[in-house]
Amino acid sequence: MDPETRAFFTFATTSKTGRSGAGALLQHYNRMRKNDPDSYPIVRLTPSGYNDKRYGWVNKPVFAIIGRTPKNAAAVPDTSVAADMNDEIPY
């Protein structure tokens, strides 16, 4: 869901690489659900791929888990790049 417009997005695929990416996301979510059943993952779709000897570059979606949000939270989580890069570097 886009936090600004509240529009929902759907990922649909029939390709082997798309199903693999979606399957990896579901496996991660199932593990997360066991440890933290009151949260949803915050997911960012990122492009990736690999070089295949027969086909050249093959695109592959990666669903990166960039955080969590409580299921009952009304506030929209901050998923901006600035918030993602707001880490302190220890001295």
C-alpha positions in Angstrom: 0.0 0.0 0.0 1.3 3.5 -0.8 1.3 5.4 2.5 0.6 8.7 0.8 -2.3 7.7 -1.5 -3.4 4.6 0.4 -3.5 2.8 -3.0 -3.0 -1.0 -2.9 -0.6 -2.8 -5.2 -0.9 -6.4 -6.4 2.1 -8.5 -7.5 1.1 -11.2 -10.0 3.4 -13.5 -11.8 3.5 -16.8 -13.6 7.3 -16.9 -14.2 9.7 -19.2 -12.3 11.7 -16.4 -10.9 8.5 -14.5 -9.8 7.1 -17.5 -8.0 10.5 -18.1 -6.4 10.6 -14.5 -5.0 7.0 -14.7 -3.8 7.7 -18.1 -2.2 10.7 -16.7 -0.3 8.5 -13.8 1.0 5.9 -16.3 2.2 8.5 -18.5 4.0 9.9 -15.4 5.8 6.4 -14.3 6.7 5.5 -17.7 8.1 8.7 -17.6 10.3 7.9 -14.1 11.4 4.3 -15.0 12.2 5.5 -17.7 14.7 7.8 -15.3 16.5 5.7 -12.1 16.3 2.1 -12.8 15.5 1.0 -9.3 16.2 3.0 -7.7 13.4 3.0 -7.4 9.6 6.2 -7.2 7.6 7.0 -4.0 5.7 8.1 -5.1 2.2 9.9 -3.3 -0.5 10.0 -4.8 -4.0 13.5 -4.5 -5.4 14.8 -5.6 -8.8 17.4 -8.2 -9.0 18.5 -10.9 -11.4 21.2 -13.2 -12.7 23.1 -14.0 -15.8 21.9 -17.2 -17.5 24.2 -18.9 -20.1 21.3 -19.4 -22.5 19.1 -16.3 -22.0 21.5 -13.6 -20.7 20.2 -11.3 -17.9 17.1 -12.8 -16.2 15.1 -10.4 -14.0 14.1 -11.6 -10.6 12.0 -9.8 -8.0 13.3 -9.7 -4.4 10.9 -8.8 -1.6 13.1 -7.1 0.9 11.7 -7.1 4.5 12.6 -3.6 5.7 10.7 -3.5 8.9 7.6 -4.5 10.9 4.4 -2.8 11.8 1.9 -3.8 14.5 -1.3 -5.2 13.1 -3.4 -2.9 15.2 -1.4 0.3 14.5 -3.3 3.2 12.9 -0.1 5.2 12.1 1.5 4.7 8.8 5.1 3.4 9.2 7.9 5.5 7.8 9.4 3.6 5.0 11.4 6.4 3.4 15.0 6.0 2.4 16.0 8.7 4.9 14.4 6.7 7.8 16.0 3.5 6.5 19.5 5.2 6.5 19.0 6.9 9.9 21.5 4.6 11.7 24.1 5.7 14.1 27.6 4.6 13.5 29.3 3.5 16.8 32.7 5.1 17.6 
